Amino acid sequence: MKVNFQGASTCALCVGLLDVVLTLIILYPFGGQATALSYLFGLIKLVAFAGALWYYKKNYKGEGTFTYGAGIKVGLVIGLFYGIIMGALQFCLFQFDNQLVARMTEELKKAVAQMQLPPEMANQMMDSMQISLSPITQGFGGFFNTIVFALFASLIAMIFLKEKEDYNSAMQGIQ
């Protein structure tokens, strides 16, 4: 089965925009501290991704059977486009929002201070954490995290969305 890239990008855009809104809700009104809400939003993203696969199956699959493997393939293509959206969001947030970076740096300093490490070790840890807060690192991290999420979400969703192939009709043509 060939993947319809236009359909996959449309599905990814819908899921990506939903994730952008949910991410901004967690970061700004709640300051990134709403743990229970984060779990709820994670479940909403999983359901939205499964819904995107279902929508692709109903509207873009074309001819053929939507098997487990074909669904995983489509899910990863959707995840690729979705990852680009989320990587761009992370890059933009950490490039242009200095208050967010300052808030994250302060939280890291508090966490390192609570560990009660020797000063040279704490400084080394803070330096490595500063690298992890760079826009490029955050952008690539958002991209790869989304691809991994798409893989696992596809594996789960395709349990329910797969179609069974009709092997009997294929075998009748051989006999």
C-alpha positions, 0 to 999 in steps of 0.5 A: 500500500502506498502512503498518500503524503497529502493525506498524512500531512493533513492528519499530522497538521491537525494533531500537531496543531492540537499538540501546540495548543496543549503545550502552550496551555501547560507552559504558560497558564500553568508554568509547566507545573500541572502534572495531572493535566499533563497526563490528561493532555498526553491521553488526549494526544494519543486519542487524537493520533489514533483519530488521525490514523482512523481518518486517514484510513477512511479518507486516504487509504485508496485501494488495498487492505489497511493492515497492521504494517501499512498502518504503522507505516502511515503512522510513522509518516504522519509522525514525521510531519507531526515531528517537524511541527513539534520540533519547530515549536520547541525551537521557537519557544527556546529561541524567542522566549527568554522568560521560559529559558530563565524559568527552566534554568532556575528550576534546574538550579533548584534541582541541582542545589537539592542534590547537595553535590560538590561545587565542581560537580554541580557546575559541570551538571549545570553546564551540561543542562544549559546545553540541553536548553539550547534551541537546537537541542530542544528542536531536535529533541521535540522532533525525535520525541514526537517520532517515538510517540508516533511509533508507539501510538501507531502500534497501539492504535493499529490493534483496533484499526487494522483490517484483516486480509482476505486470503481465501479470495486470493487463493481461489485465483490460484487454483 
